Structures are given as C-alpha cells and as structure tokens.
Amino acid sequence: MAAKFELYKDSAGKFRFRLKAGNGEIIALGQAYESRTAALNGMESVMKNAPVAGIDDQT
C-alpha cells in the first residue's frame, strides 16, 4: 500500500492532516487549521515542497 494523507477533525474541532506510510505508521502531522480548505492547502504545500526539501540535522 502506498503512503496517504488523512484529513480529520481533532477533539477541539480543528482540521488536521497526517501522512501515513504504506504500513499505516504516521510519519508526519500537520498543525491545527480553522478550516477544511486551509488544511487541504497545508497538505498541498507538503506534497509540492517535500520532494525538494533538504535535511537539517540539528543533533
């Protein structure tokens, strides 16, 4: 199974998204958004920018 985004409402009624790996493990979480549209825009931003994102190892 391929990775997928899930859009959901949290316990406070805010919209959030999470990215799940093919094995069902959550590998990324989005912030809380006031609207569904804003959460979808957040997902779109991750999809657009993640392939070119660098690594900033701060350990």
ROGUMAR-828814 format. One record per residue: x negated, y, z negated of N, C-alpha, C in turn; residue number from 1. Coordinates in nm, 4 decimals. Layout:
<atoms>
n.x, n.y, n.z, ca.x, ca.y, ca.z, c.x, c.y, c.z, seq
X, Y, Z, X, Y, Z, X, Y, Z, NUM $
...
</atoms>
This chain:
<atoms>
n.x, n.y, n.z, ca.x, ca.y, ca.z, c.x, c.y, c.z, seq
-0.0842, -0.1188, 0.0000, 0.0000, 0.0000, 0.0000, -0.0883, 0.1246, 0.0000, 1 $
-0.0506, 0.2245, 0.0750, -0.1260, 0.3489, 0.0842, -0.0939, 0.4407, -0.0341, 2 $
-0.1798, 0.5372, -0.0569, -0.1547, 0.6379, -0.1600, -0.0295, 0.7163, -0.1240, 3 $
0.0362, 0.7711, -0.2276, 0.1560, 0.8505, -0.2018, 0.1717, 0.9587, -0.3072, 4 $
0.2385, 1.0669, -0.2690, 0.2757, 1.1729, -0.3610, 0.4143, 1.1434, -0.4157, 5 $
0.4347, 1.1738, -0.5425, 0.5669, 1.1650, -0.6037, 0.6035, 1.3024, -0.6585, 6 $
0.7219, 1.3476, -0.6278, 0.7755, 1.4735, -0.6786, 0.8774, 1.4382, -0.7863, 7 $
0.8685, 1.5053, -0.9020, 0.9599, 1.4728, -1.0113, 0.9805, 1.5949, -1.1009, 8 $
1.0815, 1.5870, -1.1877, 1.1045, 1.6889, -1.2905, 1.0535, 1.6348, -1.4226, 9 $
0.9810, 1.7198, -1.4954, 0.9305, 1.6778, -1.6262, 1.0377, 1.6993, -1.7331, 10 $
1.0048, 1.6694, -1.8578, 1.1021, 1.6785, -1.9668, 1.1482, 1.8218, -1.9940, 11 $
1.0716, 1.9198, -1.9479, 1.1093, 2.0606, -1.9652, 1.1882, 2.1130, -1.8457, 12 $
1.2148, 2.0263, -1.7482, 1.2920, 2.0674, -1.6311, 1.2096, 2.1327, -1.5220, 13 $
1.0782, 2.1295, -1.5349, 0.9888, 2.1869, -1.4333, 0.9580, 2.0817, -1.3270, 14 $
0.9273, 2.1280, -1.2081, 0.8912, 2.0387, -1.0986, 0.7413, 2.0118, -1.1020, 15 $
0.7048, 1.8875, -1.0813, 0.5649, 1.8465, -1.0791, 0.5460, 1.7440, -0.9686, 16 $
0.4188, 1.7226, -0.9336, 0.3880, 1.6131, -0.8422, 0.2690, 1.5363, -0.8959, 17 $
0.2618, 1.4131, -0.8549, 0.1464, 1.3297, -0.8885, 0.1096, 1.2526, -0.7629, 18 $
-0.0169, 1.2203, -0.7535, -0.0681, 1.1406, -0.6431, -0.1026, 1.0038, -0.6995, 19 $
-0.0463, 0.9000, -0.6394, -0.0716, 0.7639, -0.6850, -0.1505, 0.6882, -0.5802, 20 $
-0.2494, 0.6130, -0.6264, -0.3289, 0.5264, -0.5389, -0.2420, 0.4086, -0.4946, 21 $
-0.2915, 0.3346, -0.3998, -0.2197, 0.2197, -0.3479, -0.1853, 0.1159, -0.4530, 22 $
-0.2648, 0.1108, -0.5603, -0.2387, 0.0147, -0.6677, -0.1441, 0.0690, -0.7746, 23 $
-0.0908, 0.1902, -0.7534, 0.0039, 0.2508, -0.8464, -0.0585, 0.3385, -0.9526, 24 $
-0.1913, 0.3440, -0.9573, -0.2598, 0.4259, -1.0576, -0.2478, 0.5740, -1.0209, 25 $
-0.2166, 0.6576, -1.1200, -0.2100, 0.8021, -1.0983, -0.3528, 0.8546, -1.0869, 26 $
-0.3817, 0.9236, -0.9761, -0.5170, 0.9739, -0.9543, -0.5236, 1.1263, -0.9514, 27 $
-0.4086, 1.1932, -0.9497, -0.4060, 1.3396, -0.9555, -0.2686, 1.3847, -1.0035, 28 $
-0.2678, 1.4953, -1.0783, -0.1439, 1.5543, -1.1285, -0.1388, 1.7014, -1.0905, 29 $
-0.0223, 1.7458, -1.0503, -0.0025, 1.8877, -1.0213, 0.0447, 1.9610, -1.1456, 30 $
0.0339, 2.0921, -1.1417, 0.0815, 2.1755, -1.2513, 0.2338, 2.1796, -1.2516, 31 $
0.2935, 2.2467, -1.3499, 0.4384, 2.2639, -1.3565, 0.4780, 2.3815, -1.2665, 32 $
0.5815, 2.3612, -1.1872, 0.6329, 2.4635, -1.0965, 0.7778, 2.4935, -1.1316, 33 $
0.8188, 2.6166, -1.1117, 0.9557, 2.6576, -1.1395, 1.0538, 2.6051, -1.0357, 34 $
1.0083, 2.5883, -0.9125, 1.0997, 2.5466, -0.8063, 1.0448, 2.4252, -0.7316, 35 $
1.1372, 2.3540, -0.6688, 1.1005, 2.2390, -0.5867, 1.0127, 2.2837, -0.4704, 36 $
1.0481, 2.3959, -0.4098, 0.9718, 2.4484, -0.2962, 0.8279, 2.4778, -0.3357, 37 $
0.8079, 2.5369, -0.4523, 0.6726, 2.5686, -0.4985, 0.5916, 2.4400, -0.5205, 38 $
0.6555, 2.3367, -0.5752, 0.5858, 2.2094, -0.5959, 0.5490, 2.1459, -0.4624, 39 $
0.6403, 2.1523, -0.3648, 0.6101, 2.0988, -0.2320, 0.4951, 2.1756, -0.1674, 40 $
0.4911, 2.3069, -0.1879, 0.3795, 2.3868, -0.1365, 0.2484, 2.3458, -0.2022, 41 $
0.2521, 2.3133, -0.3309, 0.1338, 2.2649, -0.4009, 0.0843, 2.1333, -0.3424, 42 $
0.1762, 2.0436, -0.3136, 0.1394, 1.9157, -0.2513, 0.0771, 1.9397, -0.1142, 43 $
0.1374, 2.0263, -0.0359, 0.0851, 2.0581, 0.0974, -0.0563, 2.1133, 0.0885, 44 $
-0.0812, 2.1970, -0.0114, -0.2148, 2.2539, -0.0296, -0.3177, 2.1454, -0.0593, 45 $
-0.2820, 2.0509, -0.1454, -0.3735, 1.9407, -0.1763, -0.4003, 1.8586, -0.0505, 46 $
-0.2952, 1.8270, 0.0238, -0.3126, 1.7472, 0.1459, -0.4016, 1.8194, 0.2469, 47 $
-0.3860, 1.9492, 0.2567, -0.4634, 2.0284, 0.3530, -0.6095, 2.0438, 0.3104, 48 $
-0.6325, 2.0695, 0.1831, -0.7661, 2.1063, 0.1359, -0.8501, 1.9910, 0.0824, 49 $
-0.7894, 1.8835, 0.0378, -0.8653, 1.7740, -0.0231, -0.9672, 1.7095, 0.0698, 50 $
-0.9372, 1.6904, 0.1990, -1.0362, 1.6228, 0.2848, -1.1690, 1.6990, 0.2971, 51 $
-1.1667, 1.8285, 0.2717, -1.2900, 1.9080, 0.2871, -1.3440, 1.9570, 0.1521, 52 $
-1.2817, 1.9119, 0.0439, -1.3245, 1.9576, -0.0892, -1.4599, 1.8971, -0.1240, 53 $
-1.5445, 1.9786, -0.1853, -1.6743, 1.9307, -0.2309, -1.6634, 1.8736, -0.3718, 54 $
-1.7748, 1.8293, -0.4242, -1.7819, 1.7762, -0.5601, -1.8652, 1.8711, -0.6439, 55 $
-1.8114, 1.9108, -0.7583, -1.8814, 1.9982, -0.8529, -1.8983, 1.9202, -0.9820, 56 $
-2.0074, 1.8446, -0.9924, -2.0325, 1.7607, -1.1089, -2.0867, 1.8477, -1.2216, 57 $
-2.0057, 1.8698, -1.3249, -2.0449, 1.9576, -1.4358, -2.0814, 1.8788, -1.5612, 58 $
-2.1281, 1.7561, -1.5419, -2.1655, 1.6759, -1.6573, -2.3041, 1.7086, -1.7053, 59 $
</atoms>
